[in-house]
Amino acid sequence: MAEKQCENAQPAEVEVYTDERLAEFILNGAVDSEDYVEARREVEGMGLNPDDILHEPPAVYA
């Protein structure tokens, strides 16, 4: 069966993330202290300072 295409379909907008935004996702995705330490290393590997990125460390790390 051929799929029927919508005549008014618009292409989806693509959001391009900056390195800083990606770093924020990485840091905010940490769920425990071990994960957070690894996230900080990953951000540092991107050439960024994790302390300069707005994020919320996991409660177990604070």
GIUR-V776171 format. One record per run of one state. SS is the DSSP state (H for helix, E for strand, L for the rest). FROM is the first residue (numbers start at 1). LEN is the number of residues. If there is no record, write none. Layout:
ss->[SS | SS]
from->[FROM | FROM]
len->[LEN | LEN]
This chain:
ss->[L | H | L | H | L | H | L]
from->[1 | 19 | 29 | 33 | 46 | 50 | 53]
len->[18 | 10 | 4 | 13 | 4 | 3 | 10]
